[in-house]
Amino acid sequence: MTPSPPTRQPCPPGACICGREQLLDSPDADLRILRLTRPEEKRLLERLENIADLNDLEHMQRRIHEQLGICLQVTPGFNEVRSMRGIAIHIEELPGLCRKTRQSIPAAIRRGLEKRPEIAYSLLNAHDLLRDA
């Protein structure tokens, strides 16, 4: 008998509205998100903070979707992009995704973009925003 992979510990009652219990009660639910334990989350956030280039960021987006089911979109914002706050980072609603994790993933990506602003420039250029610059 193979052991099941470790799952994330539940949040304290009333502290989060992630819907973990409803996810576990549903027989046909996608339980990949529960594989993101706290140590794994720390590794993921560290990896997102240390992205090397735009291709690495896109690779991480694909891997996060494949392994955890999290749909993560990183695009330039609707208004002018003057700082990393102008980069729109959107995580789709997903049952079982903790509120703190939903906030920490975009924060880690922004820290990575601040460390390497050329990634943000590449992102803007990929969306054809620097064509006249």
C-alpha positions in Angstrom: 0.0 0.0 0.0 1.5 3.4 -1.0 1.2 6.2 1.5 -0.8 9.2 0.4 1.0 12.5 -0.1 0.9 14.8 2.8 -1.9 17.4 2.8 -2.0 20.9 4.1 -3.1 21.3 7.7 -6.5 23.0 8.1 -6.6 26.7 8.9 -7.8 27.7 12.4 -11.6 27.9 12.6 -12.9 31.3 11.5 -9.4 32.5 10.2 -9.9 31.5 6.6 -12.7 31.0 4.1 -10.8 28.6 1.9 -13.6 25.9 1.8 -11.2 23.0 2.6 -14.0 21.0 4.3 -16.4 21.3 1.4 -13.5 20.3 -1.0 -12.8 17.2 1.1 -16.6 16.3 1.2 -17.0 16.5 -2.6 -16.3 13.1 -4.2 -15.2 14.5 -7.6 -13.2 17.5 -6.3 -9.7 18.3 -7.5 -7.5 17.8 -4.4 -4.2 18.9 -5.9 -4.3 22.2 -4.0 -4.2 20.4 -0.7 -0.7 19.0 -1.6 0.7 22.6 -1.0 1.9 22.1 2.6 3.4 24.9 4.5 7.0 23.8 3.8 6.2 23.4 0.1 4.5 26.8 0.1 7.7 28.4 1.5 9.7 26.6 -1.2 7.3 27.9 -3.9 7.4 31.5 -2.6 11.2 31.4 -2.5 11.3 30.1 -6.1 8.9 32.8 -7.2 11.1 35.5 -5.6 14.1 34.2 -7.5 12.7 33.9 -11.0 15.4 34.4 -13.6 13.5 35.8 -16.6 10.1 36.0 -18.3 10.4 32.4 -19.6 11.1 31.2 -16.1 8.0 33.1 -14.8 5.8 31.5 -17.6 7.3 28.1 -16.8 6.4 28.6 -13.1 2.9 29.6 -14.0 2.5 26.4 -16.1 3.9 24.2 -13.3 1.7 25.8 -10.7 -1.3 25.0 -12.8 -0.2 21.5 -13.6 0.7 20.5 -10.1 -1.7 22.5 -7.9 -4.5 23.6 -10.3 -3.9 27.3 -9.5 -4.6 29.5 -12.6 -2.2 32.4 -12.2 -2.1 35.3 -14.6 0.6 38.0 -14.7 -0.1 40.8 -17.1 0.4 44.6 -17.3 -2.4 46.5 -15.5 -5.1 48.5 -17.3 -3.6 51.8 -16.4 0.0 53.1 -16.7 2.6 50.8 -15.2 4.9 53.0 -13.2 6.0 50.4 -10.6 5.6 46.7 -9.9 2.2 47.6 -8.4 1.0 48.3 -12.0 1.6 44.6 -12.9 -1.7 42.7 -12.5 -1.4 39.4 -10.8 -4.6 37.4 -10.7 -5.3 34.1 -9.1 -8.6 32.5 -10.0 -10.9 31.4 -7.2 -10.1 27.8 -6.1 -11.7 25.9 -3.3 -9.0 24.9 -0.8 -6.7 27.7 -1.6 -5.9 29.5 1.7 -6.4 33.2 1.9 -2.8 33.8 3.1 -1.5 31.8 0.1 -3.7 33.8 -2.2 -2.0 36.9 -0.9 1.6 35.6 -0.6 2.0 34.3 -4.2 1.4 37.8 -5.8 3.6 39.4 -3.2 6.5 36.9 -3.9 6.2 37.5 -7.7 6.3 41.3 -7.1 9.4 40.9 -4.9 11.0 38.8 -7.7 10.1 41.5 -10.3 11.6 44.2 -8.0 14.8 42.2 -7.8 15.0 41.9 -11.6 13.1 44.7 -13.2 14.2 43.5 -16.7 11.6 40.7 -16.3 8.9 43.4 -15.9 10.2 45.2 -19.0 10.1 41.9 -20.9 6.5 41.3 -19.7 5.6 44.8 -20.9 7.4 44.2 -24.2 5.6 40.8 -24.7 2.3 42.7 -24.4 3.5 45.2 -27.0 3.6 48.1 -24.5 7.2 49.2 -25.2 7.0 49.2 -29.0 7.6 52.9 -29.4 10.2 53.2 -26.6 
